[in-house]
């Protein structure tokens, strides 16, 4: 048995509008913004030219999710890049959710490469991830933008820092140690930061329970080391990713020991994709999709649902956001906001 603790679930929406039933956070991950601005991309809202983060704030976004890679190349989501974007977000009144990939590039269930400058043994990595996380949290605090939520890894179903922290290679213990080291580093620098564990496929209750039933190991990662459960939830990777499946999964998890990330297409087509709910491909469909997720979150017992974060709603030039659907953004290719931008302003 595990000690009971009430973790609060976030729903991280990868490219949707937000909720509608009184959740605390209405978020967006717009990490690509500075790179887009430097490439000459501009944005308008109701015909008025404005910075995209300002548009998001004006439309109700109160949480900025910013990814940070270990690369020292500023355009590759370096610490310097993240710090600058965080300053802008906090100046707009937003809270911060910092997403650490612990890699020089994208991290997901199949890709969790050890940073090129880091050691490659478990002892060395435990020291490195502690020191790195502590220093990073301190860096945000030192510039007056303390981190509210810190995600220690991105979609870590299979582990982090492969192959050392890869579950299929070395079991759960190395991963459990590394997560404990990361969380301990964060706590060393801040006694207020809330730690997030983020998994893909939040609708897959059996897989989610399996992870949490095995990740807690005495003397390693414990239930006291984190505060928020986070999940990705996409409609186009598996037709089983339904509202009902998400609800069942979250209810089981929060009952035992709850964040979800998603997209919905605004236009175009989804060739070869079976969407998991019968909702139109349109801006209204984006609103309906998120509405359904909101209903799941607000229906959790004890008010455990925290909010939703829409992933990269303004990434012009990457409209599919890595999915099989041609356009999941909340803006046009010209940077003009779509009707669905108002979802951030609704009574979430």
C-alpha positions in Angstrom: 0.0 0.0 0.0 1.1 3.6 -0.6 0.6 6.5 1.7 -2.5 8.5 0.7 -1.9 11.9 -0.7 -4.1 14.1 -2.8 -2.2 15.1 -5.9 -3.9 17.6 -8.1 -4.2 16.8 -11.8 -3.4 19.3 -14.5 -4.7 18.9 -18.0 -2.0 20.0 -20.4 -3.7 20.6 -23.7 -1.3 20.6 -26.5 -3.2 22.8 -28.7 -6.6 23.4 -27.6 -8.7 26.0 -26.0 -9.4 25.6 -22.4 -11.9 24.6 -19.9 -15.2 25.8 -18.8 -16.0 24.9 -15.2 -13.9 26.8 -12.7 -10.5 25.2 -12.7 -7.6 27.3 -11.3 -5.3 27.4 -14.3 -5.8 28.3 -17.9 -2.5 27.6 -19.5 -0.6 27.5 -22.7 2.8 26.1 -23.7 4.1 28.7 -26.2 7.8 27.9 -25.8 8.5 28.4 -29.5 7.5 32.1 -29.4 10.9 33.8 -29.3 12.2 31.6 -32.1 9.1 32.4 -34.1 9.4 36.2 -33.4 13.0 36.1 -34.6 11.9 34.4 -37.8 9.6 37.3 -38.4 6.2 35.8 -37.4 3.8 38.4 -36.0 0.3 38.0 -34.5 -3.0 39.9 -34.5 -6.1 39.6 -32.3 -9.3 41.1 -33.8 -7.1 42.9 -36.3 -4.8 44.5 -33.7 -1.1 43.6 -33.8 0.3 42.4 -30.5 2.8 40.0 -29.0 1.4 36.5 -28.9 2.0 36.1 -25.1 0.1 39.3 -24.6 -2.7 38.1 -26.7 -2.9 34.9 -24.6 -2.9 36.9 -21.4 -5.6 39.2 -22.7 -7.7 36.2 -23.5 -7.4 34.7 -20.0 -4.2 32.6 -20.0 -2.8 32.6 -16.4 -0.2 29.9 -16.6 2.8 29.7 -19.0 4.4 26.3 -19.6 8.0 26.7 -20.9 10.2 23.8 -21.9 13.9 23.9 -21.1 16.5 21.6 -22.7 20.0 21.1 -21.5 21.4 22.6 -24.7 23.5 25.7 -24.5 22.3 26.8 -27.9 19.8 29.5 -27.0 17.5 28.7 -29.9 17.3 25.1 -28.6 15.2 26.1 -25.6 18.3 26.7 -23.4 18.1 28.0 -19.8 18.8 31.5 -21.1 16.0 31.2 -23.5 13.6 29.9 -20.9 14.5 32.6 -18.4 13.8 35.4 -20.9 10.4 34.0 -21.8 9.6 33.5 -18.1 10.3 37.2 -17.4 7.7 38.1 -20.1 5.2 35.7 -18.7 5.5 36.9 -15.1 5.3 40.5 -16.3 1.9 39.6 -17.8 0.8 38.2 -14.5 1.1 34.5 -15.3 2.3 31.7 -13.1 5.1 29.4 -14.4 5.2 25.7 -15.2 8.7 24.8 -16.3 9.0 21.6 -18.3 12.5 20.0 -17.9 13.3 17.5 -20.7 16.7 16.6 -19.2 18.1 16.3 -22.7 19.7 18.4 -25.4 16.6 17.9 -27.5 13.0 16.6 -27.4 12.2 14.0 -24.8 9.2 11.6 -25.0 8.5 8.0 -24.2 10.8 6.8 -27.0 13.5 9.4 -26.8 15.3 10.4 -23.5 18.9 10.9 -24.5 21.4 11.8 -21.8 22.7 15.4 -22.4 26.0 15.3 -24.2 28.0 17.0 -21.4 26.6 14.8 -18.6 28.1 11.6 -17.1 26.7 8.2 -18.3 26.8 6.3 -15.0 24.0 6.2 -12.4 26.0 7.7 -9.5 27.2 10.6 -11.8 23.8 11.2 -13.2 22.2 11.3 -9.7 24.7 14.0 -8.7 24.3 15.9 -12.1 20.5 16.0 -12.1 20.4 17.1 -8.5 22.9 20.0 -9.1 21.3 20.9 -12.5 17.8 21.1 -11.1 18.8 23.0 -8.0 20.8 25.5 -10.0 18.0 26.0 -12.5 15.3 26.6 -9.9 17.6 29.0 -8.2 18.2 30.8 -11.5 14.5 31.5 -12.0 14.2 32.7 -8.4 17.2 35.0 -8.7 15.7 36.9 -11.6 12.4 37.4 -9.7 10.5 34.7 -11.5 10.2 31.8 -9.1 8.9 28.6 -10.6 5.4 27.6 -9.4 5.3 24.1 -11.0 8.4 22.1 -12.1 8.0 19.2 -14.4 10.8 16.7 -13.7 10.9 15.1 -17.1 8.6 15.0 -20.1 6.4 11.9 -20.9 8.6 9.7 -18.7 6.6 6.4 -19.1 9.7 4.6 -20.2 12.1 6.5 -18.0 14.6 9.3 -18.4 18.3 9.6 -19.3 18.5 6.5 -21.5 19.8 3.8 -21.2 20.7 4.3 -17.5 17.2 5.4 -16.4 15.4 3.3 -19.0 12.8 1.0 -17.4 13.0 -1.8 -20.0 16.8 -1.9 -19.6 17.4 -1.5 -15.9 14.0 -1.7 -14.2 12.4 1.0 -12.0 15.1 1.6 -9.4 17.5 3.8 -11.5 14.5 6.0 -12.6 13.2 6.1 -9.0 16.6 7.3 -7.8 16.9 9.9 -10.6 13.5 11.3 -9.9 14.3 11.5 -6.2 17.5 13.4 -7.0 15.8 15.8 -9.3 13.0 16.5 -6.8 15.5 16.9 -4.0 17.5 19.4 -6.0 14.4 21.4 -6.6 13.4 21.4 -3.0 16.9 22.4 -2.0 16.4 25.6 -4.0 12.8 26.3 -3.2 10.3 25.3 -0.5 7.3 26.4 -2.5 7.9 24.8 -5.9 5.4 22.1 -6.8 6.8 19.0 -8.5 5.0 17.5 -11.5 5.4 14.0 -12.8 4.3 13.9 -16.5 3.3 10.7 -18.4 1.9 10.2 -21.9 -1.5 8.6 -22.6 -3.3 9.6 -19.4 -6.4 7.8 -20.7 -4.6 4.4 -20.3 -5.5 3.6 -16.7 -3.8 0.3 -16.5 -0.5 1.7 -17.8 -0.7 4.7 -15.5 -1.4 2.6 -12.4 1.4 0.2 -13.4 3.9 3.1 -13.4 2.8 4.5 -10.1 2.6 1.0 -8.4 6.3 0.5 -9.3 8.0 3.9 -9.2 7.9 4.3 -5.4 10.9 2.5 -3.8 12.0 2.8 -0.2 15.0 5.2 0.0 14.4 6.4 -3.5 11.4 8.2 -5.1 8.5 8.6 -2.6 5.0 10.0 -2.5 6.4 13.0 -0.7 8.7 13.9 -3.6 6.0 15.3 -5.9 2.7 17.2 -5.8 1.0 17.0 -9.3 0.3 14.2 -11.7 0.5 15.3 -15.3 -0.6 13.4 -18.4 -0.8 13.8 -22.2 -4.2 13.2 -23.8 -4.5 13.3 -27.6 -7.4 12.3 -29.7 -5.5 11.2 -32.8 -2.9 8.7 -31.6 -5.3 6.1 -30.3 -9.1 5.8 -30.8 -9.3 4.5 -27.2 -8.3 8.0 -25.9 -11.9 8.9 -25.0 -13.4 11.1 -22.2 -14.7 8.0 -20.5 -11.2 6.4 -20.5 -9.6 9.5 -19.2 -12.2 9.9 -16.4 -11.8 6.3 -15.3 -8.0 6.6 -15.3 -7.9 9.8 -13.3 -10.5 8.6 -10.8 -8.5 5.4 -10.2 -5.2 7.4 -9.8 -6.6 10.1 -7.5 -8.4 7.5 -5.4 -5.1 5.7 -4.8 -2.6 8.4 -4.6 -4.0 13.7 -10.7 -2.4 17.1 -15.6 -3.3 16.1 -19.2 -1.8 17.4 -22.6 -3.8 17.4 -25.8 -4.7 18.8 -29.2 -7.8 19.1 -31.4 -7.7 20.1 -35.1 -9.2 23.5 -36.1 -9.4 22.8 -39.8 -8.0 20.7 -42.7 -8.0 17.0 -42.5 -6.8 14.0 -40.4 -5.9 11.5 -43.1 -5.4 8.0 -41.7 -6.4 9.1 -38.3 -9.5 8.0 -36.3 -10.3 10.7 -33.8 -11.3 9.3 -30.4 -14.5 11.4 -30.1 -17.2 12.3 -32.6 -16.5 16.0 -32.7 -16.2 18.3 -35.8 -12.8 19.4 -37.1 -13.3 23.1 -36.5 -12.7 25.9 -34.0 -16.1 24.9 -32.4 -14.8 21.4 -32.3 -11.7 22.5 -30.4 -14.0 24.2 -27.8 -16.1 21.1 -27.5 -13.1 18.8 -27.1 -11.7 20.9 -24.3 -15.1 21.3 -22.7 -15.3 17.5 -22.4 -11.9 17.4 -20.7 -13.0 20.2 -18.4 -16.0 18.2 -17.3 -13.8 15.2 -16.5 -11.5 17.3 -14.4 -14.2 19.3 -12.5 -15.9 16.0 -11.8 -13.0 14.6 -9.8 -13.6 14.3 -6.1 -12.3 16.8 -3.6 -11.7 19.5 -6.3 -8.5 17.8 -7.4 -8.6 19.1 -11.0 -6.2 22.1 -11.3 -6.4 23.2 -14.9 -5.5 22.8 -18.6 -2.5 23.9 -20.7 -2.9 24.2 -24.4 0.3 23.1 -26.2 1.8 25.5 -28.8 -1.4 27.2 -29.9 0.6 29.7 -32.0 3.4 27.7 -33.6 2.9 29.0 -37.2 4.7 26.8 -39.7 4.2 23.7 -37.5 0.4 23.6 -37.8 0.0 19.8 -37.3 2.0 19.9 -34.0 3.4 16.5 -34.7 0.0 14.9 -35.2 -1.7 13.3 -38.2 -4.1 16.3 -38.4 -3.1 19.2 -40.6 -3.9 22.1 -38.3 -4.3 22.2 -34.6 -3.4 25.9 -33.9 -5.5 28.7 -32.4 -4.2 31.1 -35.1 -4.1 31.2 -38.9 -0.9 30.9 -40.9 -0.9 34.7 -41.0 -0.9 34.8 -37.2 -4.5 36.0 -36.8 -6.3 34.5 -33.8 -9.2 32.1 -34.6 -12.6 32.1 -32.9 -11.4 29.4 -30.5 -8.9 31.8 -28.7 -11.9 32.9 -26.6 -11.9 29.6 -24.7 -9.1 30.9 -22.4 -11.5 33.7 -21.4 -14.5 31.5 -20.5 -15.4 30.6 -17.0 -12.9 27.9 -16.4 
